[in-house]
Amino acid sequence: MAEKRDYYEVLGVDKNADDSAIKRAYRKLAKQYHPDSNPGDESAAEKFREASEAYAVLSDPEKRKAYDTYGHAAFDANSAAGASSGFGGFDFSGMDMGDIFSEFFGGGFGSSYGSSRRRSNMPEKGANIRVGLRISFDEAIKGVKKTIKIRYKDTCKTCNGSGAKPGTERQTCPRCNGAGQVRMTQQSIFGTIQQVTTCPECH
């Protein structure tokens, strides 16, 4: 397995670079190596993943601090540095590079890489639920199981999630064909850019 390159080297920035310099560097590399701009080029896809991984760490103050202190070992669950940094279980393989890229381009280039295609057919990821709960010192030491009540969104019992009013039939949106999203194509200096947006007809 090849040794990982230094994240600052990957982005081509100095170790004292500020957030704006890191964003500019990633923006440049992401445009250059995005798979949609280099179809079938595994080398470009790997460089895109490498740049996105570097940006995911260096754009996050806590992860960047851990990386500056321990290097790549900060994210290794089997190393003492990973345990000390608190990021030893951070798994880059499950990271969605499309989400990182969409921070800059709003989902453009997402047709074959990233999350825009998956989102058109899958429910959107919900927010984490945090619940404040009082436990005793003894329970904290020995462990305890408690039952809590939470509010959550569920499928409507009246329309079964279709949005149709009682007595009416469900109709498929003619613009997005029921996907809830539409794909827009436009020409730019970087070539053809495809952007996925929420359908304005049915949302």
C-alpha positions in Angstrom: 0.0 0.0 0.0 1.4 3.4 -1.1 2.3 5.8 1.7 -0.1 8.8 1.9 1.2 12.1 0.7 1.3 15.1 3.0 -2.1 16.9 2.9 -0.5 20.3 2.5 1.6 18.9 -0.4 -1.5 17.5 -2.0 -3.3 20.8 -2.1 0.0 22.7 -2.9 -0.3 25.1 0.1 2.0 26.1 2.9 1.4 24.7 6.4 0.6 28.2 7.6 -2.1 28.7 4.8 -5.3 30.2 6.0 -8.8 28.8 5.3 -9.3 30.9 2.1 -6.0 29.7 0.6 -7.0 26.1 1.3 -10.4 26.6 -0.3 -8.8 28.2 -3.4 -6.3 25.3 -3.7 -9.0 22.7 -3.4 -11.3 24.5 -5.8 -8.6 24.5 -8.5 -7.7 20.8 -8.1 -11.4 19.7 -7.9 -12.2 21.4 -11.2 -9.1 20.0 -12.8 -9.5 16.4 -11.7 -13.2 15.9 -11.2 -14.3 12.6 -12.9 -16.9 14.3 -15.0 -14.2 16.3 -16.6 -12.0 13.3 -17.0 -14.3 10.3 -17.8 -12.6 7.0 -17.5 -9.4 8.4 -16.1 -8.6 6.6 -12.9 -5.6 8.7 -12.2 -7.6 11.9 -12.2 -10.3 10.2 -10.1 -7.7 9.2 -7.5 -6.2 12.7 -7.4 -9.7 14.1 -6.9 -10.3 11.7 -4.0 -6.9 12.6 -2.6 -7.5 16.4 -2.8 -11.0 15.9 -1.3 -9.6 13.9 1.6 -6.9 16.5 2.3 -9.5 19.3 2.2 -11.8 17.4 4.6 -9.1 17.4 7.1 -7.4 20.8 6.6 -10.7 22.7 6.4 -11.8 21.4 9.8 -10.0 23.2 12.7 -10.0 20.2 15.0 -8.9 17.6 12.4 -6.3 20.0 11.1 -4.9 20.5 14.6 -4.8 16.7 15.1 -3.1 16.3 11.7 -0.5 19.0 12.5 0.3 17.2 15.7 0.3 13.5 14.7 0.2 13.5 10.9 -1.8 10.7 9.2 -1.5 8.6 12.4 -4.1 10.9 14.0 -6.7 9.0 11.9 -5.4 5.5 12.5 -7.5 3.6 14.9 -4.6 1.2 15.6 -2.1 3.9 16.6 -1.6 5.6 19.9 -1.8 8.9 18.1 -5.3 8.0 16.7 -6.5 7.3 20.2 -5.1 10.5 21.5 -6.5 12.7 18.8 -10.0 11.3 19.1 -10.2 10.7 15.3 -8.8 7.2 15.3 -12.1 5.8 14.0 -12.5 8.4 11.2 -13.0 6.4 8.0 -12.2 8.3 4.8 -13.4 5.4 2.6 -17.0 6.3 3.5 -16.7 10.0 3.0 -18.8 11.4 0.2 -16.5 13.5 -2.0 -19.5 14.8 -3.9 -20.8 16.5 -0.7 -17.4 18.2 -0.3 -17.4 19.3 -3.9 -20.9 20.6 -3.8 -19.9 23.2 -1.1 -18.4 25.1 -4.0 -20.4 24.2 -7.0 -23.9 23.5 -5.7 -24.0 19.9 -7.0 -22.6 20.6 -10.4 -20.4 17.8 -11.9 -22.4 15.4 -9.8 -23.8 13.3 -12.6 -21.4 10.5 -12.3 -19.5 11.2 -9.1 -20.8 12.2 -5.7 -24.2 12.2 -4.1 -26.5 14.0 -6.5 -27.5 10.8 -8.4 -28.1 8.8 -5.2 -30.1 11.6 -3.7 -32.6 11.6 -6.5 -33.6 8.0 -5.6 -33.0 7.9 -1.9 -34.3 9.8 1.2 -32.3 12.8 2.3 -30.0 12.2 5.2 -31.6 13.4 8.4 -30.0 15.4 11.1 -28.5 13.7 14.2 -30.9 13.6 17.2 -29.5 14.8 20.5 -31.3 14.2 23.8 -30.4 15.6 27.2 -30.7 12.9 29.9 -29.9 13.0 33.6 -28.2 9.9 35.0 -26.7 9.3 38.4 -23.0 8.8 39.0 -23.6 5.2 39.7 -25.4 4.7 36.4 -22.6 6.5 34.6 -20.1 4.0 36.1 -22.1 0.8 35.8 -24.1 1.6 32.7 -27.8 1.9 32.3 -30.6 1.5 29.8 -33.4 4.1 29.7 -36.5 4.5 27.5 -37.0 8.0 26.0 -39.7 9.5 23.8 -38.8 11.5 20.7 -40.7 13.3 17.9 -39.9 12.3 14.4 -41.3 12.6 10.9 -43.1 9.6 9.5 -45.0 8.7 6.4 -48.4 10.5 6.3 -51.2 8.0 7.1 -53.7 10.0 4.9 -51.8 10.2 1.6 -49.1 7.5 2.3 -46.4 10.0 1.4 -47.8 10.9 -2.0 -48.9 14.4 -1.1 -52.3 13.8 -2.7 -55.4 15.0 -1.0 -58.2 12.5 0.0 -60.4 11.7 -2.9 -57.8 12.6 -5.5 -55.3 10.5 -7.4 -51.6 10.8 -7.2 -50.1 12.5 -10.3 -46.5 12.2 -11.4 -44.8 15.5 -12.0 -44.3 16.0 -15.7 -41.1 18.0 -15.2 -39.1 15.7 -13.0 -41.0 12.5 -13.6 -41.5 12.0 -9.8 -37.7 12.2 -9.0 -38.1 15.5 -7.1 -35.0 16.9 -8.8 -34.2 18.2 -12.3 -30.8 18.2 -14.1 -29.7 21.5 -15.7 -26.9 21.5 -18.3 -25.0 24.6 -19.1 -21.7 25.5 -20.9 -18.9 27.2 -19.1 -15.2 27.8 -19.5 -14.7 24.4 -17.8 -16.9 22.6 -20.4 -20.3 21.2 -19.9 -21.6 21.5 -16.3 -24.6 19.5 -15.1 -26.3 20.7 -11.9 -29.0 18.9 -10.0 -31.5 21.1 -8.3 -34.9 20.7 -6.5 -37.8 20.5 -9.0 -39.5 24.0 -9.0 -42.7 22.4 -10.3 -43.6 20.1 -7.4 -41.5 21.4 -4.5 
